[in-house]
Amino acid sequence: MDLRASLRSRAFPPRFVWGVATAAPQIEGGATAGGRGESIWDRFARRRGAVVNGDTPAVACDHFHRYRADFALMRELGVRHYRLSLAWPRLQPDGRGPVNARGLDFYRRLLDALHHHGITPWVTLYHWDLPQALEDAGGWRSRGTAEAFARYAEIAVRGLGGRVRHWMTLNEIPTFIGHGYRLGVHAPGAREKPAVVAQCHHHALLAHGHAVRAVREFGGARAEVGLAQDLSVPIPVTETPADIAAAERELRRRNAHILAPLYFGRYATAEMRAARRPQPAVRRGDLALISTPTDFLGLNIYSGEFVRAADRTTHEVVPFPPGYPTAGLAWLRLAPQAVYWALRHCHAVYRPRKLFLTENGAGYEEPARGGAEVNDLHRREYLRAHLEQVQRATAEGIPCRGYFAWSFLDNFEWAEGYTKRFGLVHVDFATQRRTPKLSALWYAGVMRENRVL
């Protein structure tokens, strides 16, 4: 293969969307500024032992005050698309009352600053920061939270729709429900019975449906909306028909509680039973709302597990051996093929109109370097290996239209506090100094040339 052919083989389709991603509770800070209310993460982080080192998101990256400089840095790096989230407690401090005008004005100014720098916003309505007042009233256990979210989504889309075309409803329903209401390791720190957890999932899906309806009614004719889903990804041990079919069966089973109602308008009874998941109580009209057609499916993919066929109808998950490499956290095992198989199997099983990689990244412990470049070749290798798998999918005609690297900045990494860094840009949390890492400079070249470098 000559050089030109080699370069073409690593290229992405024209108009492929390249971006970076963050979330309000992880970067904004300004916890009590501008009338913002308390979130479940504000409360949870103050619980003794809940977050490493007792860290809180009260200041984080101070993006609330520094967003203009952050967007200027994005532009310098060639970023043209930015996935961000709105803080529900900033727009509605108690989750139910009238809109906080100062919060709405803040996001208008922020979005105007993005447009000034030529950066397109992709806005997530909910990235885990439930107003504490709603949690006190039952949180996602309560159908009332989904109903409150319907009003919040309408406020956000009506108030910001002229500045936003691309919307995401909720981020990672399985994680914020599973970690927050089943395992208790994330806010609000609850450990509920399986039936309650199933009902929480259902209420979050209802919230998604309400948000889709809000975008359709108030977002304008060109608005697009989808869900950002953290898919549980089985990878075939061998690329043979038997192992590929086994991986697809396992993907259906693991994700049936979210994607079957979303795309098929029903809970997949057999697959739910195989996964030992109880079905929630459903009211008339719920599934029609949940399955309201969307424009795309966002996938947050970091890792996966390997599967192989036992016979034509059964399969096994192959456990990771001791010493298997990770990308900075125990759960983040290196398995870049997960990206390809997530895209391929979602396309085959659920047939979304378009797919986006809405998160992908690696978290390490990286000390400050006194302003010098942070040599994060390990992150560059992680991202490059995953992008090769995205490129494979697009070359095969799978409709993946874009990729958002997680994350633009080092940030408050939930229960890990500030110990794990996912950013392309290093943040010195004592001084708030930003320093692009080696990975940021490499990714700038990828975005510029539209190919794997």
N, C-alpha and C positions, 0 to 999 in steps of 0.2 A: 504494500500500500504506500503510495507517495504521500508527501506532506499535506497536499491539498485535500486528498481523500481522507486522510487521518483527521484533519481539522473538521471536515464536514461530518465525520462520524460522531463527533462529540458536540455537535451544534444542536440548539433547541429551535423550535418553530419560530417563525417571525411573530412579533407581538407577544411573545411569552412574557408573563408578568414576573418581574423580579422585585422582591421587597424584603423588608425586615419587620419584626413584630415585637410588641411589648404589651403590658397590661397595666391599667391604672393603679390597682392596689400595690403593684410591685415597683413602680417607678415614681408615681406622682408626689408622694409625701403630702404636705399641706393638710394634715389630718383634720384640723379644726378650722382651716382657712375658708373664707368665702361662704360660710354657712353650711359646710359639709357636715353630715351626721355621722354617727358611729356605725362602723360595719362589723360583721362577725369576725373579721380578721383583726380589727383593732382590739376587740374584746379578747379573742382567743390568744393573741400574742402576749397579753399581759398575764396569762395563766402560768403559774410556775411550772417550768419544765416543758412547756408546749413547743417552744421554738428554741433552737440552738443558741446558746449564749444570751438568752432572754431578749433577742433582737425583736424589734417591732417595725412596722411599715410607716411609722409616724413621719419620718423624713425621707427615707429611701434615697432616690436619686435627685430629690428636690426638683423634679421635672415641672411641678406646678409653677415654679418661679423661673425655670431655666429652659422652657420648651423652645423658645426662639433660637437660642444658641444650639440646642440639640438638633433642630431642624436645619440650621446652617451647616452643621457637621454632616448630617445626612446628605445634603446636597453636594458637599465637597467629595463625599464618597460615591456619588452617582446614584443614590437611592431615589427611585421615582415612585415607589408604592410603599405605603406604611400601614400596617395593621395595628390598630390601637383599640383600647376599650374605654367606655364611659364608666365613671363611678356612679352607680345607682344612688349611694348616699349623698353625692354632691348635687344631683339633680332633684332628688326627693329625700330629704334627711331621714324621715321615718318610714319611707317606702310607700306611704299611702297619701300623704297630704298634698298640698299644692306644690307646683314647681318652685324650686329655689332659683329665683331670677339671676342671682350672682353666679350660681353654678352653670346655668345655661349660657350666660354671657361669657364665662370662662371658656367653654368649649367652642363657642362661636369664634372667639379670638384665636384659640388654638388652631381651629380648622382654617381660618383665614391665613394664619401664618404658614400652614402647610401649603396652601394654594400659592402663596407668595413665592415659595421656594420651588414651585413646580412639582410638588409631591401629592399623589393621589391618596386620599384616606380610605381605608377599609375598616369600618367601625363595628366592633363587637359590643352588643348591648349588655351582656352579662359575663364578666370574668371573675366570678366567685365572691364578689364583695356585697353580699346580701346586707341590707340595712338591719342593724341589730334589733330594732323595734319589731321587724317582721319575724325574726327568729324567736323573740320573746313571745310572739303570738302563735308559734308552731313551726315557723320556718318552712322548709320544703315538705314537711310532713303534712302541711295544711294546703288544701285546695285554694284557700284564700291568698296564698302567696302567688300562685299562678294568675289569679284574678288581679292582684295588685300589679303584677308584671305587665299585664295587658295595658293598664293605664300608663305605667312607666314607659313602655315601648311607644305608645302613642305620643306621649310628651316629647320623647327624644326624637322621633321621626318627624313630627310636626315642627319641632323647634330647630332641627338641624338638617332636614331633608334637602334644603336648597344647596347645602354644602357637601352632601354625601350621596354618592350613588351606590356604593357597595356596602352591604350590611351583613353581619353575622349575628345570629340570634343569641345563642349561649355557647360557652366554651366548655367542652369536655364534661358532659353530663355524668358519664360513669365515674369520673374521678372526683368531682366535687360532691357528688352524692356518696360514692363508695368510701372515700377517705374521710368525709365529713360526718356521715350519718351511720356508717357501718363499722369502720375501723377506729374512728375517733382520733386520727392523727392529724387531721386538718380541721379548720373551723367548720362547724361550731364545736367539734370534739365530742360528738354523740356516738353511742354504740346501740343501735336499734336492732330489733328483730328483723328477719328477712322480709316479712310481710310489710313492715313499715318502710323498709328500704325500697321495696318494689313500688309502694305508693309514692314515695319521693321521686323516683324515676318518672313515674307517670305524670306527676304534677310539673316536673321540669319539662317534659315533652309538651304538656299543655301550654306552658309558657312559650315554648318555641312556636307553637301554632299561632298563639296570639300575636307574637312578634312578626311572623310572616304576614298575617292579616294586616297589621299596622303598616308594614312597608308597602303592601299592595294598595292600601287605601290612601296613604298620606305621603308616600315616598316619591311619587312622580312616575311618569311612564317609563323612564329609562332605569329605574332602580332595580337592583338585583339583591337577592337575599338567599342565605343558606345557613346551615349548621356547621360549627367547628367541632369535629368528633375525634376523640382519641381512640382510634381503632385498636382492638386487640388482634395482633397480626400473626397467624401461623405461616411459616415458611416451609415449603416442601424440602425435605432432606436431599432428594434428587429431583431433577426436572424430568420426571417420567409421568405418564398419564395417571398412574395409581397414586403417587405421592401428591401430585397437583390436585387431584380430586379429593384426597384426604385433607389437604390444607383448606380447600374451599368449604368442605363440610364443617371443619372446625371453626372457620371464620363465621359461617352462618350461626353456629351454635353460640359462640362467644358474644356475638353482637346482636343477637335476635331481640333482646329486650329494648334496644334503641332503634335499630335500623328497620326491623320488620314493620313496626307501627308507622314509622316515618315514610317508608316507601310502598308498603303493601296495605296499609290501613287496618292492620290486625296484629295481635300478639301471636307469634308462632308457637302454638301450644307444645308440639313435640320437641322443638329445639329448646324452649324454655324449661321443659321438664328434664331434658338431657343435661342442661346446665344447672339444674336444681334451683331454679328461680321461680318463686311464686308469681302468679299473675295478679296484677292490681285490680282493684274495683274500678270499673269503667262506667261512665254515664253515657246516655244517648248523646250523640254528636261529638263525643271526645275524639274518636279515631278519625272522623272526617276532618276535624280541625287540625289534628296532629299531622295528618298526611296531606295537608294543603301543598300543592306542588311548589318546589323551590327551584332556584336557578342553578345552584351548584351545591356540591358537598365539599366542605373543607376537612382535610385529614391532618391531625397532629400525630406524626409518626416519629418515634425515637428508637424503638427496638422491636423485637419480635421473638417468637419461639419456634423451634423446629418440630416438624410433624412428618411422620411416615406412615404408609399404609400397612395394616396388618393383613387384611384381605380386602375383598371388594366393598365391604360395608363398614368395616371398623378400622381404626387407626390409633396411633399412640403419639403422645407428645414426648419428644426426646429430651431428657433433662440436661441442663448445662453442667459440664463437669467442673470440679474444683479448679480454680485458676483461670477460668474463661475470662477473656479481657472485657473490661467495662470502660465507659467514657465518663468516669468521675463519680458515679453513684452506683450502688449495688444493683439497682433495678435497671440501669442503663447499659445493658450488655450490647456489645458491638455486633450488629446484625443488619448491615445496610440493605440486604436483599428485602427486608421488610417493606421498604418503600415501594419497590416494584410490585410485590405481591399484594400489598394493600390496594394500590391503584388498579392492578389487573383484576383482582377478585371483586372489588367494589363495582367496577365497570361491568363485569360479567353478571353479577348477581342482582345489583340494585339499579343499574342503568341511570345514574345521575346525568343530567344534561352536560355538566362540566365538573371537573375535579380540580382542587387546588391543594398543594401541600401548605397548610396554614401555620404549621410549626415543625421545626426540625433543628436539633442542636445538641450540644454537649456541655456538661457542667464540670468544671474543675476548680481546685483551690489554687488561685494565682495571686501571689503577693504583689503589692505596689512596686513599680520599677523606677520611681523618681522621675517620671515623665518620659522615660525611654520606651521604645517599642516593646510590647509584651510578645515574647516568642511563644506562640501557642500553635506550634506545628501539629500537636495532637488534635486540636479542634479543626484545623485546616484539613487534615487527613480524614477525620470523621465526616465533615461536610462534603468533601470531594467524593468520597466513596458513596455517599447517599445520592449526590447529584448524578453520578454515573447511572444509578438505578432509575432516577427520574427520567434521564435522557433515553434510557432503554425503553421506558414505557411510552414516551412521546414518539419515538421512532417506530413503534409498533402500532401507532394510531390510537392509543388510549388517550381520551380527551383531558389530559392534565394541562391546564392553562397557565399555571404559575406556581411560584415557590416563595415562601416567606421564611427567612432564617430567624430562628429564635436564639438569642434575642439581640436587639440592637445594643442595649446597655447591660452591663452587670446590674443585678437588682436584688430585691428582697425575694429570695427563693423559698417562699412559704415556710414550712417547718424547718428547713435548713438555714433560715436566716440569711446572713450575708457571707456564709462560709463557702457556698458553691456559686461559681460564676459561669453564666451561660452567655455573656455578652461578647459581641464582636468588638465592642469598645470597652476598655477597662475604666472602671469608676473607682477613684479613691474616695471612699465614703467619708473620710475625715475632712477632706478639702473640696470634694465634689469635682475634682479635676478629671476630665475625660481624655483618654489616650487610645487612639485606634490600635488594635492588635494586628499582628501579622495576618490573621484570618480576615480582618476587615479589609485590608489592602488587597489581599487575594480575591475576596468576594467582589470588591469593586471592579476588578478586571473581568471576572465572570459576567457580571451584569453588563458591563460595557461591550463585551465581545459576544455575548449570548451563546456561550459554549463552556464546556468544562475545561478548565485550564490546569 
